[in-house]
Amino acid sequence: MKKLLSQLSVAAIVLTSTLSAQAALTPLQEKVKSAMKMEHRTEQEMKRDRNRDPVRALDFFGLKESMKVIEFAPGNGWYTKILETVLYKEGELL
């Protein structure tokens, strides 16, 4: 019984930590998340989001709204459609 309670406690802590981390998005992360939902993106592109996780990926790369970003070999434009929306006011996408 003690072991089961201990496992349930650990599971509750992990779940709480995960939910807290998801709720605490920065303003830039919110912009990325919003760009991901825009109509100019295809359904196929949106399906790829869960595997690529652009919110975390662009945060890892250190994206800032005022950056000049050069997209090397953009391919089919999956990142382009997100970046152009996030950077259009203060930054630049080349």
Biopython code that builds the backbone (N, CA, C, O; Angstrom):
import numpy as np
from Bio.PDB.StructureBuilder import StructureBuilder

atoms = [
    (1, "MET", "N", (0.825, -1.195, 0.000)),
    (1, "MET", "CA", (0.000, 0.000, 0.000)),
    (1, "MET", "C", (0.871, 1.261, 0.000)),
    (1, "MET", "O", (0.591, 2.219, -0.720)),
    (2, "LYS", "N", (1.950, 1.246, 0.832)),
    (2, "LYS", "CA", (2.854, 2.405, 0.888)),
    (2, "LYS", "C", (3.486, 2.660, -0.474)),
    (2, "LYS", "O", (3.613, 3.805, -0.908)),
    (3, "LYS", "N", (3.886, 1.565, -1.149)),
    (3, "LYS", "CA", (4.535, 1.694, -2.453)),
    (3, "LYS", "C", (3.563, 2.306, -3.470)),
    (3, "LYS", "O", (3.953, 3.166, -4.260)),
    (4, "LEU", "N", (2.319, 1.871, -3.450)),
    (4, "LEU", "CA", (1.313, 2.407, -4.358)),
    (4, "LEU", "C", (1.078, 3.890, -4.103)),
    (4, "LEU", "O", (0.970, 4.673, -5.047)),
    (5, "LEU", "N", (0.997, 4.281, -2.828)),
    (5, "LEU", "CA", (0.816, 5.688, -2.485)),
    (5, "LEU", "C", (2.005, 6.518, -2.939)),
    (5, "LEU", "O", (1.847, 7.641, -3.418)),
    (6, "SER", "N", (3.188, 5.960, -2.786)),
    (6, "SER", "CA", (4.398, 6.652, -3.210)),
    (6, "SER", "C", (4.395, 6.857, -4.727)),
    (6, "SER", "O", (4.733, 7.937, -5.212)),
    (7, "GLN", "N", (4.015, 5.822, -5.469)),
    (7, "GLN", "CA", (3.960, 5.929, -6.924)),
    (7, "GLN", "C", (2.905, 6.936, -7.365)),
    (7, "GLN", "O", (3.128, 7.705, -8.300)),
    (8, "LEU", "N", (1.769, 6.933, -6.702)),
    (8, "LEU", "CA", (0.719, 7.895, -7.025)),
    (8, "LEU", "C", (1.174, 9.319, -6.727)),
    (8, "LEU", "O", (0.842, 10.240, -7.473)),
    (9, "SER", "N", (1.923, 9.511, -5.658)),
    (9, "SER", "CA", (2.441, 10.834, -5.318)),
    (9, "SER", "C", (3.404, 11.327, -6.388)),
    (9, "SER", "O", (3.344, 12.485, -6.800)),
    (10, "VAL", "N", (4.284, 10.451, -6.832)),
    (10, "VAL", "CA", (5.241, 10.815, -7.873)),
    (10, "VAL", "C", (4.498, 11.156, -9.164)),
    (10, "VAL", "O", (4.833, 12.134, -9.832)),
    (11, "ALA", "N", (3.502, 10.363, -9.514)),
    (11, "ALA", "CA", (2.720, 10.626, -10.723)),
    (11, "ALA", "C", (2.005, 11.973, -10.625)),
    (11, "ALA", "O", (1.943, 12.711, -11.608)),
    (12, "ALA", "N", (1.472, 12.295, -9.462)),
    (12, "ALA", "CA", (0.776, 13.570, -9.270)),
    (12, "ALA", "C", (1.741, 14.742, -9.400)),
    (12, "ALA", "O", (1.392, 15.767, -9.987)),
    (13, "ILE", "N", (2.939, 14.606, -8.866)),
    (13, "ILE", "CA", (3.944, 15.661, -8.950)),
    (13, "ILE", "C", (4.365, 15.879, -10.406)),
    (13, "ILE", "O", (4.483, 17.020, -10.853)),
    (14, "VAL", "N", (4.590, 14.798, -11.137)),
    (14, "VAL", "CA", (4.990, 14.896, -12.539)),
    (14, "VAL", "C", (3.883, 15.562, -13.349)),
    (14, "VAL", "O", (4.159, 16.433, -14.174)),
    (15, "LEU", "N", (2.642, 15.164, -13.125)),
    (15, "LEU", "CA", (1.518, 15.751, -13.844)),
    (15, "LEU", "C", (1.380, 17.233, -13.530)),
    (15, "LEU", "O", (1.163, 18.042, -14.432)),
    (16, "THR", "N", (1.502, 17.589, -12.272)),
    (16, "THR", "CA", (1.407, 18.992, -11.866)),
    (16, "THR", "C", (2.526, 19.809, -12.488)),
    (16, "THR", "O", (2.288, 20.916, -12.971)),
    (17, "SER", "N", (3.738, 19.280, -12.484)),
    (17, "SER", "CA", (4.880, 19.982, -13.079)),
    (17, "SER", "C", (4.681, 20.179, -14.570)),
    (17, "SER", "O", (4.982, 21.246, -15.106)),
    (18, "THR", "N", (4.178, 19.159, -15.238)),
    (18, "THR", "CA", (3.940, 19.243, -16.680)),
    (18, "THR", "C", (2.892, 20.297, -16.991)),
    (18, "THR", "O", (3.084, 21.099, -17.904)),
    (19, "LEU", "N", (1.802, 20.316, -16.265)),
    (19, "LEU", "CA", (0.747, 21.292, -16.494)),
    (19, "LEU", "C", (1.223, 22.709, -16.192)),
    (19, "LEU", "O", (0.856, 23.648, -16.898)),
    (20, "SER", "N", (2.033, 22.872, -15.156)),
    (20, "SER", "CA", (2.563, 24.187, -14.811)),
    (20, "SER", "C", (3.492, 24.698, -15.905)),
    (20, "SER", "O", (3.454, 25.876, -16.259)),
    (21, "ALA", "N", (4.320, 23.816, -16.434)),
    (21, "ALA", "CA", (5.258, 24.217, -17.491)),
    (21, "ALA", "C", (4.504, 24.633, -18.746)),
    (21, "ALA", "O", (4.914, 25.570, -19.431)),
    (22, "GLN", "N", (3.418, 23.954, -19.051)),
    (22, "GLN", "CA", (2.644, 24.292, -20.236)),
    (22, "GLN", "C", (1.917, 25.620, -20.061)),
    (22, "GLN", "O", (1.727, 26.348, -21.035)),
    (23, "ALA", "N", (1.516, 25.942, -18.860)),
    (23, "ALA", "CA", (0.745, 27.157, -18.618)),
    (23, "ALA", "C", (1.611, 28.413, -18.633)),
    (23, "ALA", "O", (1.102, 29.509, -18.868)),
    (24, "ALA", "N", (2.893, 28.271, -18.390)),
    (24, "ALA", "CA", (3.779, 29.425, -18.245)),
    (24, "ALA", "C", (4.521, 29.723, -19.545)),
    (24, "ALA", "O", (5.748, 29.633, -19.593)),
    (25, "LEU", "N", (3.784, 30.079, -20.601)),
    (25, "LEU", "CA", (4.423, 30.421, -21.868)),
    (25, "LEU", "C", (4.806, 31.895, -21.876)),
    (25, "LEU", "O", (4.089, 32.736, -21.333)),
    (26, "THR", "N", (5.934, 32.198, -22.491)),
    (26, "THR", "CA", (6.357, 33.590, -22.652)),
    (26, "THR", "C", (5.495, 34.242, -23.739)),
    (26, "THR", "O", (4.837, 33.536, -24.502)),
    (27, "PRO", "N", (5.490, 35.570, -23.820)),
    (27, "PRO", "CA", (4.736, 36.228, -24.882)),
    (27, "PRO", "C", (5.154, 35.774, -26.286)),
    (27, "PRO", "O", (4.305, 35.631, -27.165)),
    (28, "LEU", "N", (6.441, 35.549, -26.499)),
    (28, "LEU", "CA", (6.909, 35.085, -27.797)),
    (28, "LEU", "C", (6.397, 33.672, -28.078)),
    (28, "LEU", "O", (5.975, 33.377, -29.197)),
    (29, "GLN", "N", (6.431, 32.812, -27.083)),
    (29, "GLN", "CA", (5.910, 31.455, -27.261)),
    (29, "GLN", "C", (4.418, 31.488, -27.590)),
    (29, "GLN", "O", (3.931, 30.679, -28.380)),
    (30, "GLU", "N", (3.702, 32.424, -26.981)),
    (30, "GLU", "CA", (2.277, 32.582, -27.285)),
    (30, "GLU", "C", (2.079, 33.011, -28.734)),
    (30, "GLU", "O", (1.142, 32.559, -29.393)),
    (31, "LYS", "N", (2.964, 33.888, -29.239)),
    (31, "LYS", "CA", (2.881, 34.317, -30.640)),
    (31, "LYS", "C", (3.139, 33.147, -31.583)),
    (31, "LYS", "O", (2.457, 32.996, -32.597)),
    (32, "VAL", "N", (4.116, 32.327, -31.247)),
    (32, "VAL", "CA", (4.414, 31.153, -32.071)),
    (32, "VAL", "C", (3.201, 30.224, -32.075)),
    (32, "VAL", "O", (2.784, 29.731, -33.123)),
    (33, "LYS", "N", (2.652, 30.000, -30.903)),
    (33, "LYS", "CA", (1.482, 29.121, -30.788)),
    (33, "LYS", "C", (0.306, 29.682, -31.591)),
    (33, "LYS", "O", (-0.422, 28.927, -32.236)),
    (34, "SER", "N", (0.123, 30.973, -31.555)),
    (34, "SER", "CA", (-0.942, 31.622, -32.315)),
    (34, "SER", "C", (-0.693, 31.491, -33.821)),
    (34, "SER", "O", (-1.622, 31.229, -34.586)),
    (35, "ALA", "N", (0.547, 31.674, -34.238)),
    (35, "ALA", "CA", (0.903, 31.551, -35.656)),
    (35, "ALA", "C", (0.640, 30.139, -36.166)),
    (35, "ALA", "O", (0.287, 29.944, -37.329)),
    (36, "MET", "N", (0.814, 29.169, -35.298)),
    (36, "MET", "CA", (0.587, 27.784, -35.674)),
    (36, "MET", "C", (-0.881, 27.512, -36.005)),
    (36, "MET", "O", (-1.184, 26.565, -36.731)),
    (37, "LYS", "N", (-1.775, 28.315, -35.491)),
    (37, "LYS", "CA", (-3.216, 28.105, -35.687)),
    (37, "LYS", "C", (-3.802, 28.933, -36.827)),
    (37, "LYS", "O", (-4.997, 28.835, -37.103)),
    (38, "MET", "N", (-2.988, 29.743, -37.490)),
    (38, "MET", "CA", (-3.505, 30.659, -38.514)),
    (38, "MET", "C", (-3.929, 29.914, -39.776)),
    (38, "MET", "O", (-3.438, 28.827, -40.081)),
    (39, "GLU", "N", (-4.844, 30.527, -40.486)),
    (39, "GLU", "CA", (-5.461, 29.913, -41.659)),
    (39, "GLU", "C", (-4.506, 29.688, -42.832)),
    (39, "GLU", "O", (-4.778, 28.845, -43.687)),
    (40, "HIS", "N", (-3.407, 30.414, -42.889)),
    (40, "HIS", "CA", (-2.496, 30.255, -44.025)),
    (40, "HIS", "C", (-1.687, 28.957, -43.971)),
    (40, "HIS", "O", (-0.954, 28.639, -44.908)),
    (41, "ARG", "N", (-1.822, 28.220, -42.889)),
    (41, "ARG", "CA", (-1.132, 26.928, -42.765)),
    (41, "ARG", "C", (-2.085, 25.799, -43.140)),
    (41, "ARG", "O", (-3.269, 25.836, -42.804)),
    (42, "THR", "N", (-1.564, 24.809, -43.831)),
    (42, "THR", "CA", (-2.392, 23.689, -44.262)),
    (42, "THR", "C", (-2.613, 22.710, -43.115)),
    (42, "THR", "O", (-1.896, 22.728, -42.115)),
    (43, "GLU", "N", (-3.606, 21.869, -43.281)),
    (43, "GLU", "CA", (-3.885, 20.836, -42.279)),
    (43, "GLU", "C", (-2.687, 19.893, -42.132)),
    (43, "GLU", "O", (-2.361, 19.462, -41.026)),
    (44, "GLN", "N", (-2.046, 19.583, -43.236)),
    (44, "GLN", "CA", (-0.869, 18.716, -43.217)),
    (44, "GLN", "C", (0.274, 19.353, -42.409)),
    (44, "GLN", "O", (0.962, 18.666, -41.654)),
    (45, "GLU", "N", (0.466, 20.650, -42.570)),
    (45, "GLU", "CA", (1.504, 21.350, -41.802)),
    (45, "GLU", "C", (1.180, 21.312, -40.306)),
    (45, "GLU", "O", (2.066, 21.109, -39.476)),
    (46, "MET", "N", (-0.076, 21.507, -39.979)),
    (46, "MET", "CA", (-0.482, 21.491, -38.575)),
    (46, "MET", "C", (-0.297, 20.109, -37.943)),
    (46, "MET", "O", (-0.001, 20.007, -36.753)),
    (47, "LYS", "N", (-0.468, 19.058, -38.725)),
    (47, "LYS", "CA", (-0.249, 17.710, -38.206)),
    (47, "LYS", "C", (1.223, 17.485, -37.846)),
    (47, "LYS", "O", (1.530, 16.717, -36.934)),
    (48, "ARG", "N", (2.122, 18.150, -38.555)),
    (48, "ARG", "CA", (3.561, 18.008, -38.291)),
    (48, "ARG", "C", (3.987, 18.710, -37.002)),
    (48, "ARG", "O", (5.037, 18.400, -36.439)),
    (49, "ASP", "N", (3.168, 19.659, -36.536)),
    (49, "ASP", "CA", (3.515, 20.453, -35.351)),
    (49, "ASP", "C", (3.808, 19.591, -34.126)),
    (49, "ASP", "O", (4.747, 19.867, -33.379)),
    (50, "ARG", "N", (3.016, 18.564, -33.925)),
    (50, "ARG", "CA", (3.203, 17.759, -32.704)),
    (50, "ARG", "C", (4.548, 17.041, -32.685)),
    (50, "ARG", "O", (5.092, 16.783, -31.611)),
    (51, "ASN", "N", (5.092, 16.714, -33.855)),
    (51, "ASN", "CA", (6.394, 16.050, -33.919)),
    (51, "ASN", "C", (7.558, 17.035, -33.888)),
    (51, "ASN", "O", (8.637, 16.718, -33.386)),
    (52, "ARG", "N", (7.334, 18.222, -34.423)),
    (52, "ARG", "CA", (8.412, 19.211, -34.493)),
    (52, "ARG", "C", (8.421, 20.167, -33.310)),
    (52, "ARG", "O", (9.461, 20.734, -32.976)),
    (53, "ASP", "N", (7.272, 20.348, -32.677)),
    (53, "ASP", "CA", (7.119, 21.213, -31.504)),
    (53, "ASP", "C", (7.791, 22.581, -31.705)),
    (53, "ASP", "O", (8.784, 22.889, -31.047)),
    (54, "PRO", "N", (7.245, 23.397, -32.617)),
    (54, "PRO", "CA", (7.882, 24.672, -32.936)),
    (54, "PRO", "C", (7.998, 25.642, -31.765)),
    (54, "PRO", "O", (8.925, 26.452, -31.740)),
    (55, "VAL", "N", (7.096, 25.585, -30.804)),
    (55, "VAL", "CA", (7.189, 26.482, -29.645)),
    (55, "VAL", "C", (8.497, 26.219, -28.906)),
    (55, "VAL", "O", (9.252, 27.149, -28.623)),
    (56, "ARG", "N", (8.759, 24.979, -28.601)),
    (56, "ARG", "CA", (9.997, 24.631, -27.877)),
    (56, "ARG", "C", (11.229, 24.769, -28.760)),
    (56, "ARG", "O", (12.279, 25.215, -28.297)),
    (57, "ALA", "N", (11.108, 24.386, -30.041)),
    (57, "ALA", "CA", (12.265, 24.452, -30.944)),
    (57, "ALA", "C", (12.734, 25.889, -31.137)),
    (57, "ALA", "O", (13.930, 26.169, -31.044)),
    (58, "LEU", "N", (11.805, 26.800, -31.403)),
    (58, "LEU", "CA", (12.200, 28.199, -31.629)),
    (58, "LEU", "C", (12.684, 28.850, -30.347)),
    (58, "LEU", "O", (13.535, 29.738, -30.389)),
    (59, "ASP", "N", (12.157, 28.425, -29.212)),
    (59, "ASP", "CA", (12.661, 28.902, -27.924)),
    (59, "ASP", "C", (14.099, 28.415, -27.726)),
    (59, "ASP", "O", (14.956, 29.176, -27.277)),
    (60, "PHE", "N", (14.356, 27.166, -28.055)),
    (60, "PHE", "CA", (15.706, 26.597, -27.945)),
    (60, "PHE", "C", (16.698, 27.357, -28.823)),
    (60, "PHE", "O", (17.836, 27.594, -28.417)),
    (61, "PHE", "N", (16.265, 27.741, -30.034)),
    (61, "PHE", "CA", (17.140, 28.488, -30.947)),
    (61, "PHE", "C", (17.337, 29.931, -30.522)),
    (61, "PHE", "O", (18.180, 30.633, -31.080)),
    (62, "GLY", "N", (16.567, 30.381, -29.538)),
    (62, "GLY", "CA", (16.731, 31.741, -29.033)),
    (62, "GLY", "C", (16.037, 32.802, -29.870)),
    (62, "GLY", "O", (16.467, 33.955, -29.889)),
    (63, "LEU", "N", (14.974, 32.429, -30.558)),
    (63, "LEU", "CA", (14.260, 33.381, -31.407)),
    (63, "LEU", "C", (13.758, 34.570, -30.606)),
    (63, "LEU", "O", (13.207, 34.416, -29.516)),
    (64, "LYS", "N", (13.957, 35.765, -31.166)),
    (64, "LYS", "CA", (13.434, 37.026, -30.611)),
    (64, "LYS", "C", (12.656, 37.715, -31.718)),
    (64, "LYS", "O", (12.996, 37.579, -32.893)),
    (65, "GLU", "N", (11.615, 38.453, -31.356)),
    (65, "GLU", "CA", (10.761, 39.126, -32.343)),
    (65, "GLU", "C", (11.500, 40.152, -33.194)),
    (65, "GLU", "O", (11.072, 40.451, -34.309)),
    (66, "SER", "N", (12.590, 40.688, -32.688)),
    (66, "SER", "CA", (13.318, 41.731, -33.400)),
    (66, "SER", "C", (14.487, 41.187, -34.226)),
    (66, "SER", "O", (15.270, 41.968, -34.767)),
    (67, "MET", "N", (14.612, 39.895, -34.329)),
    (67, "MET", "CA", (15.733, 39.291, -35.052)),
    (67, "MET", "C", (15.575, 39.382, -36.562)),
    (67, "MET", "O", (14.470, 39.476, -37.096)),
    (68, "LYS", "N", (16.708, 39.352, -37.219)),
    (68, "LYS", "CA", (16.750, 39.156, -38.667)),
    (68, "LYS", "C", (17.099, 37.680, -38.841)),
    (68, "LYS", "O", (18.185, 37.244, -38.459)),
    (69, "VAL", "N", (16.182, 36.922, -39.413)),
    (69, "VAL", "CA", (16.355, 35.474, -39.536)),
    (69, "VAL", "C", (16.538, 35.099, -40.993)),
    (69, "VAL", "O", (15.738, 35.477, -41.849)),
    (70, "ILE", "N", (17.588, 34.359, -41.267)),
    (70, "ILE", "CA", (17.819, 33.837, -42.608)),
    (70, "ILE", "C", (17.454, 32.361, -42.570)),
    (70, "ILE", "O", (18.070, 31.566, -41.859)),
    (71, "GLU", "N", (16.458, 32.023, -43.336)),
    (71, "GLU", "CA", (16.020, 30.634, -43.384)),
    (71, "GLU", "C", (16.758, 29.938, -44.517)),
    (71, "GLU", "O", (16.507, 30.201, -45.693)),
    (72, "PHE", "N", (17.654, 29.064, -44.155)),
    (72, "PHE", "CA", (18.491, 28.367, -45.121)),
    (72, "PHE", "C", (17.734, 27.156, -45.672)),
    (72, "PHE", "O", (17.287, 26.307, -44.901)),
    (73, "ALA", "N", (17.589, 27.070, -46.975)),
    (73, "ALA", "CA", (16.901, 25.965, -47.646)),
    (73, "ALA", "C", (15.524, 25.713, -47.037)),
    (73, "ALA", "O", (15.299, 24.671, -46.420)),
    (74, "PRO", "N", (14.591, 26.672, -47.208)),
    (74, "PRO", "CA", (13.301, 26.590, -46.542)),
    (74, "PRO", "C", (12.410, 25.421, -46.935)),
    (74, "PRO", "O", (11.411, 25.174, -46.260)),
    (75, "GLY", "N", (12.723, 24.706, -47.979)),
    (75, "GLY", "CA", (11.919, 23.538, -48.340)),
    (75, "GLY", "C", (10.490, 23.913, -48.678)),
    (75, "GLY", "O", (10.264, 24.748, -49.554)),
    (76, "ASN", "N", (9.543, 23.326, -48.014)),
    (76, "ASN", "CA", (8.128, 23.571, -48.302)),
    (76, "ASN", "C", (7.523, 24.689, -47.470)),
    (76, "ASN", "O", (6.318, 24.923, -47.554)),
    (77, "GLY", "N", (8.313, 25.377, -46.678)),
    (77, "GLY", "CA", (7.832, 26.550, -45.963)),
    (77, "GLY", "C", (7.147, 26.302, -44.640)),
    (77, "GLY", "O", (6.421, 27.167, -44.150)),
    (78, "TRP", "N", (7.359, 25.143, -44.051)),
    (78, "TRP", "CA", (6.718, 24.843, -42.771)),
    (78, "TRP", "C", (7.120, 25.872, -41.719)),
    (78, "TRP", "O", (6.248, 26.447, -41.067)),
    (79, "TYR", "N", (8.422, 26.121, -41.536)),
    (79, "TYR", "CA", (8.883, 27.138, -40.580)),
    (79, "TYR", "C", (8.611, 28.549, -41.101)),
    (79, "TYR", "O", (8.342, 29.459, -40.317)),
    (80, "THR", "N", (8.681, 28.734, -42.414)),
    (80, "THR", "CA", (8.475, 30.061, -42.995)),
    (80, "THR", "C", (7.141, 30.651, -42.567)),
    (80, "THR", "O", (7.070, 31.818, -42.183)),
    (81, "LYS", "N", (6.098, 29.861, -42.628)),
    (81, "LYS", "CA", (4.757, 30.349, -42.304)),
    (81, "LYS", "C", (4.621, 30.726, -40.826)),
    (81, "LYS", "O", (3.803, 31.578, -40.478)),
    (82, "ILE", "N", (5.397, 30.112, -39.979)),
    (82, "ILE", "CA", (5.385, 30.463, -38.553)),
    (82, "ILE", "C", (6.257, 31.694, -38.323)),
    (82, "ILE", "O", (5.839, 32.646, -37.664)),
    (83, "LEU", "N", (7.470, 31.669, -38.869)),
    (83, "LEU", "CA", (8.419, 32.757, -38.650)),
    (83, "LEU", "C", (7.933, 34.084, -39.220)),
    (83, "LEU", "O", (8.086, 35.124, -38.579)),
    (84, "GLU", "N", (7.346, 34.060, -40.422)),
    (84, "GLU", "CA", (6.905, 35.318, -41.026)),
    (84, "GLU", "C", (5.836, 35.990, -40.171)),
    (84, "GLU", "O", (5.771, 37.218, -40.115)),
    (85, "THR", "N", (5.010, 35.210, -39.515)),
    (85, "THR", "CA", (3.960, 35.755, -38.668)),
    (85, "THR", "C", (4.537, 36.343, -37.380)),
    (85, "THR", "O", (4.087, 37.392, -36.918)),
    (86, "VAL", "N", (5.520, 35.676, -36.809)),
    (86, "VAL", "CA", (6.123, 36.126, -35.549)),
    (86, "VAL", "C", (7.019, 37.336, -35.764)),
    (86, "VAL", "O", (7.079, 38.213, -34.902)),
    (87, "LEU", "N", (7.715, 37.404, -36.892)),
    (87, "LEU", "CA", (8.720, 38.442, -37.124)),
    (87, "LEU", "C", (8.220, 39.671, -37.880)),
    (87, "LEU", "O", (8.961, 40.647, -37.999)),
    (88, "TYR", "N", (7.010, 39.657, -38.386)),
    (88, "TYR", "CA", (6.590, 40.703, -39.330)),
    (88, "TYR", "C", (6.601, 42.122, -38.789)),
    (88, "TYR", "O", (6.788, 43.046, -39.581)),
    (89, "LYS", "N", (6.417, 42.358, -37.522)),
    (89, "LYS", "CA", (6.386, 43.743, -36.989)),
    (89, "LYS", "C", (7.776, 44.290, -36.689)),
    (89, "LYS", "O", (8.119, 45.392, -37.117)),
    (90, "GLU", "N", (8.568, 43.528, -35.962)),
    (90, "GLU", "CA", (9.861, 44.047, -35.480)),
    (90, "GLU", "C", (11.078, 43.409, -36.146)),
    (90, "GLU", "O", (12.153, 44.008, -36.183)),
    (91, "GLY", "N", (10.912, 42.213, -36.664)),
    (91, "GLY", "CA", (12.047, 41.473, -37.205)),
    (91, "GLY", "C", (12.021, 41.420, -38.711)),
    (91, "GLY", "O", (11.318, 42.184, -39.373)),
    (92, "GLU", "N", (12.805, 40.500, -39.237)),
    (92, "GLU", "CA", (12.894, 40.346, -40.684)),
    (92, "GLU", "C", (13.202, 38.891, -41.004)),
    (92, "GLU", "O", (14.054, 38.269, -40.369)),
    (93, "LEU", "N", (12.507, 38.364, -41.983)),
    (93, "LEU", "CA", (12.734, 36.993, -42.436)),
    (93, "LEU", "C", (13.290, 37.037, -43.847)),
    (93, "LEU", "O", (12.641, 37.545, -44.761)),
    (94, "LEU", "N", (14.471, 36.515, -44.022)),
    (94, "LEU", "CA", (15.116, 36.503, -45.346)),
    (94, "LEU", "C", (15.191, 35.098, -45.887)),
    (94, "LEU", "O", (15.700, 34.887, -46.988)),
]
sb = StructureBuilder()
sb.init_structure("model")
sb.init_model(0)
sb.init_chain("A")
sb.init_seg("    ")
for serial, (resi, resn, name, xyz) in enumerate(atoms, 1):
    if name == "N":
        sb.init_residue(resn, " ", resi, " ")
    sb.init_atom(name, np.array(xyz, "f"), 0.0, 1.0, " ", f" {name:<3s}", serial, name[0])
structure = sb.get_structure()
